[in-house]
Amino acid sequence: MPQPASEFFRHRKGIGAKAHTALVHTRFGTQGKETNPLNNHPVESGRIIGIHNGMIDNDYDLFRTNGWPRHGEVDSEAIFAAIDHLGITLGLEAVEGSMAVAFIDRTDPHVLYLARGDSSPLYYGEYHQGVFFGSTKAAITQFGAPQQLVEMAEGDLVKIRAGRIEGAERFIPQRSTWMMRPYPGMRFTAPTTGLFPADHDEFLIGDRVRMIGSSMHGTVIESYDDYYEVRWDNSEVAGKSLIASRELASR
């Protein structure tokens, strides 16, 4: 059941004595309503369960091109679907966008993976009790001074087993192009950021659309009663598949 972090901590029962790994995440929803549990973290895809901080640009393309099943609407699902189908390194390298993730594989649940892609920060601290991770130093040092505090670099992949660092690798992260687009704020729900009146049943989440009188193309990421939220990507480039490319009729 979706609930604020303050409520979760007020009612939580603690972590079981036999637990080796805990994934705790507070979501700032940018795609997919929190009333749908499948949009909330941890996100599951196949054998992979994980949490993500950041925004993925090519989630619709990954699901559409590869024919992978999509269960929720949240962009984070694309990361764990890619890892499930392609393996860890190739999966992480297939995803475009800002990304800091932690995930486990059901086939080896005692191993936790931390990976940092483009932009989103990720830290971990080593303590006698185990390894704690977070998006800020403060989230970690609240447990006291760690033996070692590490800020992961973009492309770092760390493997943790039973609370100890077991190994580290590198992958090549794809850069987020969303931040470089003409109107980056259009991803969010605000009157001046990419909202255009239309009948809500004319377009579905994931449909490709074109702005009238412009070369801007994008993807519908939210559908409301009287408008859509569109993520513009200016992808009118040769070779880019524009599926269901239609005009948004302004009123």
Rosetta blueprint (number, residue, H / E / L):
1 M L
2 P L
3 Q L
4 P L
5 A H
6 S H
7 E H
8 F H
9 F H
10 R H
11 H H
12 R L
13 K L
14 G L
15 I L
16 G L
17 A L
18 K L
19 A L
20 H L
21 T L
22 A L
23 L L
24 V L
25 H L
26 T L
27 R L
28 F L
29 G L
30 T L
31 Q L
32 G L
33 K L
34 E L
35 T L
36 N L
37 P H
38 L H
39 N H
40 N L
41 H L
42 P L
43 V E
44 E E
45 S E
46 G L
47 R L
48 I E
49 I E
50 G E
51 I E
52 H E
53 N E
54 G L
55 M L
56 I E
57 D L
58 N L
59 D H
60 Y H
61 D H
62 L H
63 F H
64 R H
65 T H
66 N H
67 G L
68 W L
69 P L
70 R L
71 H L
72 G L
73 E L
74 V L
75 D L
76 S L
77 E H
78 A H
79 I H
80 F H
81 A H
82 A H
83 I H
84 D H
85 H H
86 L H
87 G L
88 I H
89 T H
90 L H
91 G H
92 L H
93 E H
94 A H
95 V L
96 E E
97 G E
98 S E
99 M L
100 A E
101 V E
102 A E
103 F E
104 I E
105 D E
106 R L
107 T L
108 D L
109 P L
110 H L
111 V E
112 L E
113 Y E
114 L E
115 A E
116 R E
117 G L
118 D E
119 S L
120 S L
121 P L
122 L L
123 Y E
124 Y E
125 G E
126 E E
127 Y L
128 H L
129 Q L
130 G L
131 V E
132 F E
133 F E
134 G E
135 S L
136 T L
137 K H
138 A H
139 A H
140 I H
141 T H
142 Q L
143 F L
144 G L
145 A L
146 P L
147 Q L
148 Q E
149 L E
150 V E
151 E E
152 M L
153 A L
154 E L
155 G L
156 D E
157 L E
158 V E
159 K E
160 I E
161 R E
162 A L
163 G L
164 R E
165 I E
166 E E
167 G E
168 A E
169 E E
170 R E
171 F L
172 I L
173 P L
174 Q E
175 R L
176 S L
177 T L
178 W H
179 M H
180 M H
181 R L
182 P L
183 Y L
184 P H
185 G H
186 M H
187 R H
188 F L
189 T L
190 A L
191 P L
192 T L
193 T L
194 G L
195 L E
196 F E
197 P E
198 A L
199 D L
200 H L
201 D L
202 E L
203 F L
204 L L
205 I L
206 G L
207 D L
208 R E
209 V E
210 R E
211 M L
212 I L
213 G L
214 S L
215 S L
216 M L
217 H E
218 G E
219 T E
220 V E
221 I E
222 E E
223 S E
224 Y L
225 D L
226 D L
227 Y E
228 Y E
229 E E
230 V E
231 R E
232 W E
233 D L
234 N L
235 S L
236 E L
237 V L
238 A L
239 G L
240 K L
241 S L
242 L L
243 I L
244 A L
245 S L
246 R E
247 E E
248 L L
249 A L
250 S L
251 R L
